[in-house]
């Protein structure tokens, strides 16, 4: 399911290198740090991850019921000041790990990355959950535990989420008829976590009209999911917006290869034909 806050001499130096790793070797916190380096090109990734690892404090990983250990992490998390940004949810800094650590605020997924990193330092088996509309954390006694997990909402300072609260979150995202079921709490893979982080960032930049930054986020998603026609469509559209014609042409061509019978293929083929035509020259 990926790793958290692990830096070695073989640590990937770029997001592209990280994306090529097997799933089990993809470090979620490192991925989040490398995403931030697209914005802050002088970011010291190793120092940032060391800062994240130090947040767990000196608490012992041994002994005590699981709930007590979970509560101890959440208490420290809240004491350090981490909380959800309800005042400016769509600020892109909420998706950038160095800003989240500095400002002590973010969105559910980035705060979950912080909470899981803190939990790891005290021996808890914590993993992110791509819950509809609101990223959460599940904590198990061990990787293959048969017991019920404890569900945490780092956006609410590490509050434990019971079935009533989870149902409310679900229905806020999917409507009043949505019902809770166990697979909604399946741990997210490392790649899925980073894709969700980048998707949030891409959407935020696009809404702000920052199409070049949105394109970079989409480009990182393609590195993680190179054969996703949906992602290639999005990167292709953003490439057109910023004038990256060759990227757009390659992306749309690949979409046709992947989904030749999709409903929008005629429109994509027409766009490709237009892109293949030489630009008009106007004589004066």
C-alpha positions as CSV (number, residue, x, y, z in Angstrom):
1,X,0.0,0.0,0.0
2,X,3.0,2.3,-0.3
3,X,5.2,3.8,2.5
4,X,5.3,6.9,4.5
5,X,8.3,9.3,5.2
6,X,11.2,7.1,4.2
7,X,14.3,8.7,2.8
8,X,17.4,6.6,1.8
9,X,20.3,7.2,-0.6
10,X,18.2,5.6,-3.3
11,X,15.3,8.0,-2.8
12,X,13.9,9.2,-6.1
13,X,15.0,12.7,-6.9
14,X,12.1,13.5,-9.2
15,X,8.4,12.8,-9.4
16,X,8.9,10.9,-12.6
17,X,11.3,8.5,-10.9
18,X,8.9,8.0,-8.1
19,X,6.0,7.3,-10.4
20,X,8.0,4.5,-12.1
21,X,8.5,2.6,-8.8
22,X,6.4,-0.5,-7.9
23,X,3.4,0.4,-5.8
24,X,4.9,-1.0,-2.6
25,X,7.9,1.4,-2.9
26,X,5.9,4.6,-3.6
27,X,6.3,6.9,-0.6
28,X,3.2,9.0,-0.2
29,X,4.8,11.8,1.8
30,X,7.8,11.9,-0.6
31,X,5.3,12.1,-3.5
32,X,3.5,15.0,-1.8
33,X,6.8,16.8,-1.2
34,X,7.9,16.4,-4.9
35,X,4.5,17.8,-6.0
36,X,5.2,20.8,-3.9
37,X,8.7,21.2,-5.5
38,X,6.9,21.9,-8.8
39,X,5.8,25.1,-7.1
40,X,8.8,25.7,-4.9
41,X,11.8,24.7,-7.0
42,X,14.4,25.2,-4.2
43,X,12.4,23.1,-1.7
44,X,14.7,20.9,0.4
45,X,12.7,17.7,0.2
46,X,14.8,15.7,2.7
47,X,14.5,18.5,5.3
48,X,10.8,18.7,4.8
49,X,10.3,15.0,5.3
50,X,12.6,15.1,8.4
51,X,10.3,17.9,9.7
52,X,7.3,15.8,9.1
53,X,8.8,12.7,10.8
54,X,9.7,14.8,13.8
55,X,6.1,15.7,14.5
56,X,5.3,12.4,16.0
57,X,7.3,13.2,19.1
58,X,8.8,10.9,21.6
59,X,5.6,8.8,22.4
60,X,6.2,5.1,22.8
61,X,4.9,2.7,20.2
62,X,4.5,-0.1,22.8
63,X,1.5,-1.0,24.9
64,X,-2.0,0.3,25.5
65,X,-5.2,-0.3,23.7
66,X,-5.4,0.8,20.1
67,X,-8.0,3.5,20.8
68,X,-5.7,5.1,23.4
69,X,-2.8,5.2,21.1
70,X,-4.9,6.7,18.3
71,X,-6.3,9.4,20.7
72,X,-2.7,10.2,21.7
73,X,-1.7,10.9,18.1
74,X,-4.8,13.0,17.6
75,X,-4.3,15.0,20.8
76,X,-0.7,15.8,19.7
77,X,-2.0,16.6,16.2
78,X,-4.5,19.1,17.6
79,X,-2.0,20.5,20.2
80,X,0.4,21.3,17.3
81,X,-2.4,23.3,15.8
82,X,-3.4,21.2,12.7
83,X,-7.0,21.8,11.6
84,X,-9.0,22.0,8.4
85,X,-9.1,25.2,6.4
86,X,-12.8,26.0,6.3
87,X,-12.2,29.7,5.5
88,X,-10.4,29.3,2.2
89,X,-10.7,25.6,1.3
90,X,-9.6,26.1,-2.4
91,X,-6.4,27.9,-1.6
92,X,-3.8,25.8,-3.5
93,X,-1.5,26.0,-0.5
94,X,-3.9,23.6,1.3
95,X,-2.6,21.0,-1.2
96,X,1.1,21.7,-0.7
97,X,2.9,19.9,2.1
98,X,5.4,22.6,3.1
99,X,2.5,25.1,3.4
100,X,0.4,22.7,5.4
101,X,3.3,22.1,7.8
102,X,4.0,25.9,8.1
103,X,0.4,27.1,8.4
104,X,-1.0,24.0,10.3
105,X,-4.0,23.9,8.0
106,X,-5.0,22.2,4.8
107,X,-7.6,19.9,3.2
108,X,-8.6,16.4,4.3
109,X,-6.0,14.6,2.1
110,X,-3.0,16.7,3.1
111,X,-3.9,16.6,6.8
112,X,-4.3,12.9,6.5
113,X,-0.8,12.6,5.1
114,X,0.5,14.5,8.1
115,X,-1.6,12.4,10.6
116,X,-0.5,9.1,9.1
117,X,3.2,10.2,9.2
118,X,2.8,11.0,12.9
119,X,1.0,7.7,13.5
120,X,3.8,5.8,11.8
121,X,6.4,7.2,14.2
122,X,4.6,5.7,17.1
123,X,4.0,2.4,15.5
124,X,0.4,2.7,14.4
125,X,-0.8,1.1,11.2
126,X,-2.5,4.1,9.6
127,X,-3.6,4.4,6.0
128,X,-5.5,6.9,4.0
129,X,-9.1,6.2,2.8
130,X,-10.4,7.8,-0.4
131,X,-13.9,8.2,1.1
132,X,-16.3,10.0,-1.3
133,X,-15.8,13.7,-1.1
134,X,-13.7,13.6,2.1
135,X,-10.4,11.8,2.6
136,X,-10.1,10.0,5.9
137,X,-7.7,7.7,7.8
138,X,-8.2,4.2,9.0
139,X,-6.1,2.7,11.8
140,X,-5.8,-1.1,12.2
141,X,-4.1,-3.1,15.0
142,X,-2.0,-4.6,12.2
143,X,-1.9,-4.9,8.4
144,X,-4.2,-7.9,8.2
145,X,-6.3,-7.2,11.3
146,X,-9.7,-8.9,11.5
147,X,-10.9,-6.4,14.0
148,X,-12.9,-3.2,13.1
149,X,-10.7,-0.3,12.1
150,X,-10.8,3.1,13.8
151,X,-11.7,5.8,11.3
152,X,-10.1,9.3,11.8
153,X,-10.9,12.7,10.3
154,X,-7.8,14.8,10.4
155,X,-9.7,17.7,8.9
156,X,-11.6,17.8,12.2
157,X,-8.4,17.7,14.3
158,X,-8.2,13.9,14.3
159,X,-11.8,13.2,15.5
160,X,-12.9,9.6,15.5
161,X,-15.6,9.0,12.9
162,X,-18.5,6.7,13.8
163,X,-21.1,5.3,11.4
164,X,-23.4,8.2,12.0
165,X,-20.8,10.8,11.1
166,X,-19.5,8.8,8.2
167,X,-23.1,8.5,6.8
168,X,-23.5,12.3,7.1
169,X,-20.2,12.8,5.1
170,X,-21.3,10.3,2.5
171,X,-24.7,11.8,2.0
172,X,-23.2,15.3,1.8
173,X,-21.1,14.0,-1.1
174,X,-23.5,11.6,-2.9
175,X,-27.0,12.6,-1.8
176,X,-29.5,11.6,0.8
177,X,-30.1,8.1,-0.5
178,X,-26.5,7.0,-0.2
179,X,-25.8,4.1,2.2
180,X,-22.7,3.3,4.1
181,X,-20.9,0.0,3.3
182,X,-17.5,-1.5,4.5
183,X,-15.7,-1.2,1.2
184,X,-15.9,2.6,1.4
185,X,-13.2,2.3,4.0
186,X,-10.8,0.3,1.9
187,X,-7.3,1.8,2.2
188,X,-6.2,3.9,-0.8
189,X,-3.1,2.8,-2.7
190,X,-0.1,5.2,-2.7
191,X,-0.8,6.0,-6.4
192,X,-4.5,6.6,-5.8
193,X,-3.6,8.9,-2.9
194,X,-1.2,11.0,-5.0
195,X,-3.7,11.1,-7.9
196,X,-6.4,12.5,-5.6
197,X,-4.0,15.1,-4.2
198,X,-2.9,16.1,-7.7
199,X,-6.5,16.1,-9.0
200,X,-7.5,18.6,-6.2
201,X,-4.5,20.8,-7.1
202,X,-5.3,20.6,-10.9
203,X,-8.9,21.6,-10.2
204,X,-7.9,24.4,-7.9
205,X,-5.5,25.9,-10.4
206,X,-7.9,25.5,-13.3
207,X,-10.6,27.4,-11.4
208,X,-8.2,30.2,-10.7
209,X,-7.2,30.4,-14.4
210,X,-3.7,29.2,-13.7
211,X,-3.6,26.8,-16.6
212,X,0.1,26.2,-16.8
213,X,0.1,25.1,-13.2
214,X,-3.0,22.9,-13.8
215,X,-1.1,21.4,-16.7
216,X,1.8,20.4,-14.5
217,X,-0.5,18.7,-12.1
218,X,-2.2,16.8,-14.9
219,X,1.2,15.9,-16.3
220,X,2.1,14.3,-12.9
221,X,-1.2,12.4,-12.9
222,X,-0.3,11.0,-16.3
223,X,3.0,9.8,-14.9
224,X,1.0,7.8,-12.3
225,X,-1.7,6.6,-14.7
226,X,-0.2,6.7,-18.2
227,X,-3.0,4.7,-19.8
228,X,-5.9,6.6,-18.3
229,X,-7.9,8.0,-21.2
230,X,-9.7,10.3,-18.9
231,X,-6.5,11.8,-17.6
232,X,-5.0,12.1,-21.1
233,X,-8.1,14.0,-22.2
234,X,-7.7,16.5,-19.4
235,X,-4.0,17.0,-20.0
236,X,-4.6,17.3,-23.7
237,X,-7.2,20.0,-23.2
238,X,-4.8,21.9,-20.8
239,X,-2.0,21.5,-23.3
240,X,-4.1,23.2,-25.9
241,X,-4.8,26.1,-23.5
242,X,-1.1,26.7,-23.0
243,X,-0.1,26.2,-26.6
244,X,1.7,22.8,-26.1
245,X,0.3,21.5,-29.4
246,X,2.6,18.4,-29.7
247,X,1.5,17.2,-26.2
248,X,-2.1,17.8,-27.1
249,X,-1.8,15.9,-30.3
250,X,0.0,12.9,-28.6
251,X,-2.6,12.8,-25.8
252,X,-5.6,12.9,-28.1
253,X,-4.1,10.3,-30.4
254,X,-3.5,8.0,-27.4
255,X,-7.1,8.5,-26.3
256,X,-8.3,7.3,-29.7
257,X,-6.1,4.2,-29.3
258,X,-7.3,3.4,-25.8
259,X,-11.0,4.1,-26.3
260,X,-11.8,3.9,-30.1
261,X,-15.5,3.5,-29.5
262,X,-16.0,6.3,-26.9
263,X,-18.8,8.7,-27.6
264,X,-16.5,11.7,-28.0
265,X,-14.1,10.1,-30.4
266,X,-15.5,11.8,-33.5
267,X,-14.9,15.2,-31.9
268,X,-11.4,14.2,-30.8
269,X,-10.6,13.0,-34.3
270,X,-11.9,16.3,-35.8
271,X,-9.7,18.1,-33.3
272,X,-6.7,16.0,-34.4
273,X,-7.3,16.8,-38.0
274,X,-7.4,20.5,-37.2
275,X,-4.2,20.2,-35.2
276,X,-2.5,18.4,-38.2
277,X,-3.2,21.3,-40.5
278,X,-0.5,23.9,-41.0
279,X,-1.4,27.3,-39.5
280,X,-2.7,29.9,-41.9
281,X,-0.4,32.7,-42.9
282,X,-1.8,36.1,-43.6
283,X,-0.2,38.2,-46.3
284,X,-0.1,42.0,-45.8
